[in-house]
């Protein structure tokens, strides 16, 4: 566009004298096209895509305003700058032109110097705009590439971490090692977990900065997180002769205290680990670091040490790259703490002085009283399942089963086999989806653990092939083993055939829980199918029995009462085609029912969520009917596993 004939100008005017004047004025500098009416102008603009259009307003059949309107609604022509050439000088006429998308006005009689100046200015602006758009495209491509590279790194790094994190635990459980070796294995395991946290956060921080992080808050006992961090800091605190004092309302806390906030455990761990480590490093030797829990507009955790933050950086302490005194400091630690806190709807603050030391306070949203009661009840149940022999007990309760592990990584297979070693479990393996399909076709398996990325046939393709099979194998539970921990990918797996998803590195307790839940779900599939068949004449008196831990007995009646009310709201949302509201309600109910142990109802809510996401009213309507039937006919049996 910088050369004399690089830019093209389309002149549109029904008066030959005006056209000749404009052509003579501009033809030495630009390529010129001419149209004597509106329709011809539209055709030339669509085919030649000129760099600028000089457009007369008063023309027969189609005036300049209509030509401008059509050009601005065209996919190919909307970005072409238009300058009106007109004898109209009223302010309303100018406003109308600008509202239609014109960039300038030149009034008749035409002044050649003014035309040359205006055309040159707007062509330069167009060139600058295009250059800026090109740079934006490059930045967007760079951002996409960064996300792709981060995703690949996160996936490829998680597979070897599976061994680093998991194998030490199986060796420790062997109980033939001396304490020194056990301590060394725990260090290896903790280092692997820290690396895993860093991998998980690498892309998450980037998403938070862009405001696209999919925040999924749940109730968390924040004191438990703090205790883990203090234990991890033991070597550092002993070297400096430091000690911790953890208090609530002026009294020392104990293991029975529960400080429950609403957030994500990994994010909370990253925030507090960073801040407590900073406090340890900044504190003078031999001092006490205080951690105080307070109820004020949420739950606040204040971390106090006797060191001081230099006055020069106090005002920008949580800014990006703000650092002082650390030879290897990046200035990202406190910035990420602020970003992670604000992502969770919290706030963070600093108070530092030479006389009082430094206090950093992190305040996070607290849970409702009902959610608190639910969390505490579920925590009691979890405590009962944390006994050393619980894993063996859970494997025993699976009964005699045949399990197929599909993974191209021999180390992963070995780890899973160690985790699931039990006389009741017969385990076979396959190195890709093709072999897995052949094994399933020729033999019986109760459940499949399926890796996703494999040669020959990946797990995603294999699962679709199994689900589309005419044989009985189409109903076998398949649990995806994937290093992709983003919600979008996992939802895709669940929506297209997988029964469940486990994120690598897989933890033994989570693996056994998933096996137990999916086998149990398979055994009650007949009941679920009966629910689906109600509209086809199934006995309406049929009932569904669910066993629920007695610890939840006080919570269940009010829980079900609320869900009846929410069901009616969802029906109304369907009548209004409010699919986004339905999606959110389905997602919320899916988690709530799953938390209380009503897995079949949770699965129905997932289908409602998926149907609402696709705006498929039929799927939503059918599953709302199934949900209503479950709510009416479910019989709850309270059991005491103590």
C-alpha positions in Angstrom: 0.0 0.0 0.0 3.0 2.3 0.4 3.8 2.3 -3.4 1.9 4.6 -5.8 -0.3 1.9 -7.4 -0.4 -0.5 -4.5 -3.7 0.9 -3.2 -7.0 0.7 -5.1 -9.8 3.3 -4.8 -13.4 2.8 -5.9 -15.2 6.0 -7.0 -19.0 5.8 -6.9 -21.0 8.8 -8.3 -23.8 9.1 -10.9 -22.4 12.5 -12.1 -19.7 12.1 -14.8 -18.2 15.5 -14.0 -17.6 14.5 -10.4 -16.1 11.2 -11.4 -13.7 12.8 -13.9 -12.5 15.3 -11.3 -11.9 12.5 -8.7 -10.1 10.3 -11.3 -7.8 13.1 -12.4 -7.1 14.0 -8.8 -6.2 10.4 -7.6 -5.1 8.4 -10.6 -1.4 9.4 -10.4 -1.2 7.8 -6.9 -3.7 5.0 -6.9 -5.4 2.3 -9.0 -8.9 3.6 -9.7 -12.2 1.8 -10.4 -15.5 3.6 -11.2 -19.2 2.8 -10.6 -22.0 5.1 -11.8 -24.7 3.4 -9.6 -25.1 1.6 -6.3 -25.6 -1.9 -7.7 -22.5 -1.8 -9.8 -20.6 -0.4 -6.8 -21.6 -3.5 -4.7 -20.6 -5.9 -7.5 -17.1 -4.2 -8.0 -16.5 -4.0 -4.2 -17.4 -7.7 -3.8 -15.1 -8.9 -6.6 -12.2 -6.5 -6.4 -12.1 -5.6 -2.7 -10.8 -2.0 -3.1 -8.7 -0.5 -0.3 -11.0 2.5 0.0 -14.4 3.7 -1.4 -15.4 7.3 -2.2 -19.2 7.1 -2.2 -21.7 9.7 -3.4 -24.9 9.8 -1.3 -27.6 11.2 -3.7 -28.0 8.6 -6.4 -31.1 7.2 -8.2 -32.5 3.8 -7.4 -30.0 3.0 -4.5 -28.6 5.9 -2.6 -25.2 6.0 -0.9 -26.6 5.2 2.6 -28.1 1.9 1.3 -24.9 1.0 -0.5 -22.9 1.7 2.7 -25.3 -0.4 4.8 -25.0 -3.4 2.4 -21.2 -3.1 2.3 -20.9 -3.1 6.1 -23.1 -6.2 6.4 -21.1 -8.1 3.8 -18.6 -10.7 5.1 -15.9 -9.7 2.5 -16.6 -5.9 2.3 -17.3 -4.8 5.9 -13.7 -3.7 6.6 -13.4 -1.4 3.6 -13.2 2.2 4.7 -15.9 4.5 3.1 -15.7 8.2 2.7 -18.9 9.9 1.7 -18.7 12.6 -1.1 -21.9 14.7 -0.7 -23.4 18.1 -1.0 -25.3 17.4 2.2 -23.8 19.3 5.1 -26.4 18.9 7.9 -25.2 17.4 11.1 -28.0 14.7 11.0 -26.8 13.5 7.6 -23.2 13.2 9.0 -24.4 11.3 12.0 -26.4 8.9 9.9 -23.4 8.2 7.7 -21.1 7.6 10.7 -23.7 5.3 12.3 -23.8 3.2 9.1 -20.0 2.8 9.3 -18.4 5.6 7.2 -15.0 6.9 8.3 -15.2 10.4 6.9 -17.2 13.1 4.9 -16.0 15.3 2.0 -18.5 18.0 1.1 -19.1 19.3 -2.4 -17.8 21.3 -4.2 -14.9 18.9 -4.3 -11.4 20.3 -3.3 -8.7 18.1 -4.9 -6.1 18.8 -2.1 -8.6 17.9 0.6 -9.5 14.7 -1.3 -5.8 13.7 -1.6 -5.2 14.4 2.1 -8.2 12.5 3.4 -7.7 9.5 1.1 -4.0 9.3 2.1 -4.8 9.6 5.8 -7.5 6.8 5.8 -5.3 4.5 3.7 -2.5 4.9 6.2 -5.0 4.2 9.0 -6.2 1.1 7.1 -2.6 -0.1 6.6 -1.9 0.4 10.4 -5.1 -1.4 11.3 -4.2 -4.4 9.1 -0.7 -4.5 10.5 -2.1 -4.4 14.0 -4.6 -7.2 13.1 -1.7 -9.3 11.7 0.2 -8.8 14.9 -2.9 -9.8 16.9 -3.2 -12.9 14.8 0.4 -13.8 15.5 -0.1 -13.2 19.2 -3.2 -15.4 19.2 -1.3 -18.1 17.4 1.6 -17.8 19.9 -0.9 -18.1 22.7 -2.5 -21.2 21.1 1.0 -22.6 20.6 1.9 -21.9 24.2 -1.3 -23.7 25.4 -0.5 -26.7 23.1 3.1 -26.9 24.3 2.0 -26.6 27.9 -0.6 -29.3 27.4 1.9 -31.6 25.8 4.5 -31.0 28.5 1.9 -31.5 31.2 0.8 -34.8 29.6 4.3 -36.1 28.8 5.7 -35.2 32.3 2.9 -36.8 34.2 3.5 -40.4 32.9 7.0 -40.7 34.4 5.7 -39.0 37.6 3.3 -41.9 38.0 6.3 -44.0 39.0 8.0 -41.4 41.1 4.9 -40.7 43.2 3.3 -44.2 43.3 6.2 -46.7 43.6 7.6 -45.3 46.9 4.3 -45.8 48.6 4.1 -49.5 47.5 7.7 -49.9 48.8 6.9 -48.3 52.1 3.9 -50.5 52.6 6.2 -53.6 52.2 7.2 -52.9 55.8 10.6 -54.5 55.4 12.6 -51.3 55.1 14.5 -49.5 57.9 13.3 -46.0 59.0 16.1 -44.2 57.1 15.1 -45.8 53.8 11.4 -45.1 54.4 12.2 -41.4 55.1 14.2 -41.2 51.8 11.3 -42.7 49.9 8.9 -40.2 51.4 11.2 -37.4 50.3 11.1 -38.8 46.7 7.4 -39.0 46.9 6.9 -35.5 48.2 9.3 -34.1 45.5 7.2 -35.8 42.9 4.0 -34.3 44.3 5.6 -30.9 44.3 6.6 -31.3 40.7 3.0 -32.5 39.9 1.6 -29.3 41.6 4.0 -27.1 39.5 2.9 -28.9 36.3 -0.8 -28.5 37.1 -0.3 -24.8 37.9 1.8 -23.9 34.9 -1.1 -23.6 32.5 -3.7 -22.7 35.2 -1.9 -19.4 36.0 -1.9 -18.5 32.3 -5.7 -19.2 32.2 -6.3 -17.1 35.3 -4.5 -14.1 33.8 -6.8 -14.4 30.8 -9.9 -14.9 32.9 -10.7 -18.3 31.4 -9.8 -20.6 34.3 -12.6 -23.1 35.0 -12.8 -22.6 38.8 -14.6 -25.6 40.6 -14.9 -24.8 44.3 -15.6 -27.5 46.9 -15.5 -27.5 50.7 -11.9 -27.8 52.0 -10.5 -28.1 55.5 -7.8 -25.5 55.3 -6.2 -26.4 58.6 -5.4 -29.8 57.1 -3.6 -28.1 54.2 -1.6 -25.9 56.6 -0.6 -28.9 58.6 0.8 -30.6 55.5 2.8 -27.5 54.6 4.2 -27.2 58.1 5.3 -30.8 58.0 7.0 -30.3 54.6 8.9 -27.2 56.0 10.4 -29.2 58.9 13.9 -29.5 57.6 14.1 -25.7 56.8 12.6 -24.7 60.2 14.9 -27.0 62.1 17.9 -25.5 60.3 16.9 -22.0 61.5 15.7 -23.0 64.9 12.1 -21.8 64.1 8.8 -23.0 65.4 5.2 -22.6 64.4 2.3 -21.4 66.6 -1.1 -22.1 65.1 -4.1 -20.5 66.8 -7.8 -19.7 66.6 -9.4 -17.0 68.8 -6.3 -16.9 71.0 -6.2 -20.7 71.6 -3.9 -23.4 70.0 -5.7 -25.4 67.3 -5.9 -29.2 67.4 -6.7 -32.0 65.0 -10.4 -31.8 65.9 -10.7 -28.2 64.7 -12.3 -27.8 61.3 -11.8 -24.6 59.3 -13.7 -25.1 56.1 -13.5 -22.8 53.1 -14.9 -22.9 49.6 -12.2 -23.3 47.0 -9.8 -25.7 45.3 -7.3 -27.6 47.4 -4.4 -27.4 45.0 -4.8 -23.6 44.7 -5.0 -23.2 48.5 -1.9 -25.4 48.9 0.0 -23.4 46.4 -0.9 -20.0 48.0 -0.1 -21.0 51.6 3.0 -23.1 50.7 4.4 -20.1 49.0 3.6 -17.6 51.8 4.6 -19.9 54.7 7.9 -20.7 52.9 8.5 -16.9 52.4 7.8 -16.4 56.1 10.3 -19.1 57.1 13.0 -17.7 54.8 12.4 -14.1 56.0 12.2 -14.8 59.7 15.2 -14.3 61.9 16.7 -17.5 63.4 15.1 -18.8 66.6 11.8 -16.9 66.2 8.2 -18.1 66.2 6.0 -18.0 63.1 2.4 -17.5 63.9 -0.5 -18.8 61.8 -3.9 -17.4 63.0 -7.3 -18.5 61.8 -10.1 -15.9 62.1 -13.8 -15.7 61.2 -14.3 -12.3 59.5 -16.1 -12.0 56.2 -15.1 -15.5 55.3 -12.2 -17.4 56.9 -8.9 -15.5 57.1 -5.5 -17.1 57.6 -2.8 -14.6 58.8 0.9 -15.6 58.6 3.2 -13.5 60.9 7.0 -13.5 61.1 9.4 -11.0 62.6 11.1 -10.2 59.4 10.4 -7.0 57.4 9.5 -6.4 53.8 11.6 -3.5 52.4 9.6 -0.3 52.3 10.4 0.2 48.7 8.4 -2.8 47.5 5.6 -2.9 50.1 3.1 -1.1 47.8 3.9 -3.4 44.9 4.5 -6.6 47.0 1.9 -8.6 45.0 2.7 -7.2 41.6 4.3 -9.3 38.9 8.1 -9.5 39.1 8.3 -7.5 42.4 11.2 -8.9 44.4 14.0 -7.8 46.7 16.9 -9.5 48.4 16.5 -12.9 46.8 19.4 -13.8 44.5 17.2 -16.3 42.6 13.9 -14.6 43.2 11.6 -14.2 40.2 9.0 -12.0 41.8 6.3 -14.4 40.7 5.6 -16.1 44.1 3.5 -13.4 45.8 2.0 -12.4 42.4 0.7 -16.0 41.9 -0.5 -16.0 45.5 -2.7 -12.9 44.8 -3.9 -14.4 41.4 -4.8 -17.7 43.0 -6.6 -16.0 45.9 -8.6 -13.7 43.7 -9.5 -16.5 41.4 -11.2 -18.2 44.4 -13.1 -15.0 45.2 -10.8 -14.1 48.1 -8.5 -11.3 49.0 -4.9 -11.0 50.2 -3.1 -8.2 52.0 0.2 -7.2 53.5 1.2 -5.3 56.7 4.9 -4.9 57.4 6.9 -2.6 59.8 10.3 -2.6 61.5 8.7 -2.9 64.9 6.0 -5.5 64.3 7.4 -7.7 61.5 5.3 -8.9 58.6 1.7 -10.2 58.4 0.2 -11.6 55.2 -3.6 -12.3 55.4 -5.4 -14.5 53.0 -9.2 -14.4 53.3 -11.3 -17.0 51.4 -15.1 -17.6 51.2 -16.5 -19.8 53.9 -19.2 -22.5 53.2 -22.8 -22.4 54.2 -23.8 -24.1 57.5 -25.6 -26.9 55.6 -22.5 -27.6 53.4 -20.4 -27.5 56.5 -22.5 -30.2 58.2 -22.4 -32.3 55.0 -18.6 -31.9 54.8 -18.1 -32.9 58.4 -20.3 -36.0 58.0 -18.5 -37.0 54.9 -15.1 -36.4 56.6 -16.1 -38.9 59.3 -16.8 -41.5 56.7 -13.5 -40.8 55.0 -11.7 -41.2 58.3 -13.1 -44.7 58.7 -11.8 -45.6 55.2 -8.3 -44.3 55.9 -7.2 -47.3 58.0 -4.1 -49.1 56.7 -6.0 -52.3 55.8 -8.8 -50.4 54.1 -7.4 -50.8 50.6 -7.3 -54.6 51.0 -10.7 -54.6 52.5 -12.1 -52.6 49.6 -10.5 -55.0 47.1 -12.0 -57.9 49.0 -15.4 -56.3 48.8 -15.2 -56.2 45.0 -15.6 -60.0 44.9 -13.9 -62.1 42.3 -13.3 -60.0 39.2 -11.4 -60.0 35.9 -9.7 -56.7 35.1 -8.1 -55.6 31.8 -5.4 -52.9 32.0 -4.7 -51.2 28.6 -1.6 -49.1 28.5 1.5 -48.9 26.2 3.8 -48.0 29.2 5.0 -51.1 31.0 5.9 -49.1 34.1 2.3 -47.9 34.4 1.0 -51.4 34.1 3.4 -52.6 36.8 2.3 -49.8 39.2 -1.4 -50.6 38.6 -0.8 -54.3 39.1 1.0 -53.6 42.4 -1.9 -51.4 43.5 -4.5 -54.0 42.7 -2.6 -57.1 43.8 -5.2 -59.3 45.5 -6.3 -63.0 45.2 -9.8 -62.0 44.1 -8.6 -60.0 41.1 -7.4 -61.7 37.9 -5.5 -59.0 35.9 -4.5 -59.1 32.2 -2.9 -56.3 30.1 -2.9 -55.0 26.6 -0.5 -52.6 25.0 -3.0 -50.8 22.7 -6.7 -50.5 22.0 -6.7 -53.0 19.1 -5.4 -55.8 21.3 -7.8 -54.7 24.1 -10.8 -55.0 21.7 -9.6 -58.5 20.6 -9.2 -59.6 24.2 -12.7 -58.3 25.2 -14.3 -60.0 22.2 -12.7 -63.4 23.0 -12.9 -63.3 26.8 -15.0 -61.9 29.7 -13.8 -58.9 31.8 -15.7 -57.1 34.5 -13.9 -53.7 34.0 -11.3 -52.0 31.9 -8.7 -49.4 32.8 -8.0 -47.7 29.5 -5.0 -45.3 28.7 -5.9 -42.7 26.1 -2.7 -42.0 24.0 -1.4 -45.3 22.6 0.0 -46.5 19.2 -2.0 -48.6 16.7 -5.3 -47.7 18.3 -5.8 -45.1 21.0 -8.1 -45.5 24.0 -10.6 -43.0 22.7 -11.1 -44.9 19.4 -11.1 -48.3 21.1 -13.8 -47.2 23.6 -16.0 -46.0 20.7 -15.5 -49.3 18.9 -16.4 -51.2 22.1 -19.5 -49.1 22.7 -20.6 -49.6 19.0 -20.1 -53.4 19.2 -23.0 -55.8 18.8 -21.6 -58.0 21.5 -22.1 -57.8 25.2 -18.8 -56.0 25.7 -20.5 -52.8 24.8 -21.7 -52.5 28.4 -18.4 -53.2 30.2 -17.3 -50.3 32.5 -14.3 -48.5 31.0 -12.3 -46.1 33.2 -10.1 -43.6 31.2 -6.6 -43.1 32.5 -5.4 -39.7 31.2 -2.9 -37.1 32.0 -5.3 -34.4 30.8 -6.9 -33.0 33.9 -8.9 -30.2 32.2 -12.7 -30.4 32.7 -13.5 -30.0 29.0 -11.4 -33.0 27.9 -12.8 -35.2 30.7 -16.4 -34.2 29.9 -15.7 -35.2 26.3 -14.6 -38.7 27.4 -17.6 -39.1 29.7 -20.0 -37.9 27.0 -18.6 -40.3 24.4 -18.5 -43.7 26.1 -16.2 -43.8 29.1 -17.7 -44.7 32.5 -15.3 -42.6 34.5 -12.0 -40.7 34.3 -8.9 -40.9 36.5 -6.1 -38.4 36.2 -2.5 -39.5 36.1 -0.6 -40.1 38.3 -3.3 -42.3 39.7 -3.5 -42.7 43.5 -4.3 -46.1 44.9 -7.3 -45.0 47.0 -8.9 -43.1 44.1 -8.3 -46.1 41.8 -10.0 -48.6 44.2 -12.8 -46.1 44.8 -13.4 -45.8 41.0 -13.3 -49.6 40.5 -15.7 -50.2 43.3 -18.1 -47.4 42.2 -18.3 -48.5 38.6 -18.7 -52.2 39.3 -21.4 -51.3 41.8 -23.0 -49.1 39.2 -22.9 -51.9 36.7 -24.6 -54.3 39.1 -27.5 -51.8 39.5 -27.8 -51.1 35.8 -30.9 -53.2 35.6 -32.7 -50.9 38.1 -31.6 -47.8 36.1 -32.9 -49.4 32.9 -36.2 -50.1 34.6 -36.4 -46.4 35.4 -35.9 -45.5 31.8 -38.7 -47.9 30.8 -41.4 -46.4 33.0 -43.0 -44.5 30.1 -43.2 -47.8 28.1 -45.5 -49.5 30.6 -43.1 -50.7 33.4 -44.8 -51.3 36.8 -45.1 -47.8 38.3 -44.9 -49.2 41.8 -41.2 -50.2 41.2 -38.8 -48.8 43.8 -35.1 -48.1 44.1 -33.1 -49.0 47.2 -29.9 -47.1 48.0 -27.7 -47.8 51.0 -26.5 -44.6 52.7 -24.1 -44.2 55.7 -25.9 -43.6 58.9 -23.7 -40.6 59.5 -25.8 -38.7 56.9 -29.2 -39.6 58.4 -30.0 -36.2 59.8 -29.1 -34.5 56.5 -30.9 -36.6 53.9 -34.6 -35.6 54.5 -34.0 -31.8 54.0 -31.6 -32.6 51.1 -34.3 -34.5 49.2 -36.9 -31.9 50.0 -34.7 -29.2 48.4 -34.1 -31.4 45.4 -37.8 -31.7 44.7 -38.0 -27.9 44.7 -35.0 -27.7 42.3 -36.6 -30.2 40.0 -39.7 -28.0 39.5 -37.4 -25.0 38.8 -35.6 -27.1 36.1 -39.0 -28.0 34.5 -39.8 -24.3 34.4 -36.4 -23.6 32.9 -37.1 -26.2 30.2 -40.4 -24.6 29.4 -38.5 -21.3 28.9 -35.7 -23.0 26.9 -33.3 -21.6 29.5 -30.6 -24.2 28.7 -27.7 -22.4 30.4 -29.7 -22.4 33.7 -30.5 -26.1 33.1 -26.8 -26.9 32.5 -25.8 -25.2 35.8 -28.6 -27.0 37.7 -27.7 -30.4 36.3 -24.0 -29.9 37.1 -24.8 -28.8 40.7 -27.2 -31.7 41.2 -24.7 -34.2 39.7 -22.1 -33.2 42.3 -24.6 -33.1 45.2 -26.1 -36.5 44.6 -22.7 -38.0 43.9 -21.4 -36.6 47.2 -24.2 -38.3 49.2 -23.7 -41.6 47.4 -26.7 -41.6 45.0 -24.6 -42.5 42.0 -27.4 -43.5 39.6 -29.2 -40.2 40.2 -25.9 -38.4 39.8 -25.5 -40.1 36.4 -29.0 -38.9 35.4 -28.1 -35.3 36.3 -25.0 -35.6 34.2 -27.2 -36.5 31.2 -29.4 -33.5 31.9 -26.2 -31.3 32.0 -24.9 -32.8 28.7 -28.4 -32.4 27.0 -28.7 -28.8 28.2 -25.2 -28.1 26.9 -26.2 -29.3 23.4 -29.6 -27.5 23.8 -31.4 -30.9 23.2 -34.8 -30.4 24.8 -35.8 -34.1 24.3 -32.8 -35.5 26.3 -33.4 -33.0 29.1 -37.1 -33.7 29.2 -36.7 -37.5 29.3 -34.0 -37.4 32.0 -36.0 -34.9 34.1 -38.8 -37.5 34.0 -36.4 -40.2 35.1 -35.0 -38.0 37.9 -38.5 -37.2 39.2 -39.3 -41.0 39.3 -36.1 -41.6 41.2 -36.8 -38.9 43.7 -40.3 -40.3 44.3 -39.5 -44.0 44.6 -36.0 -44.1 46.1 -35.9 -46.0 49.4 -33.0 -45.2 51.6 -31.5 -47.8 53.9 -29.1 -46.4 56.5 -26.1 -48.6 57.3 -23.5 -48.4 60.0 -20.1 -49.6 58.7 -18.3 -49.1 62.0 
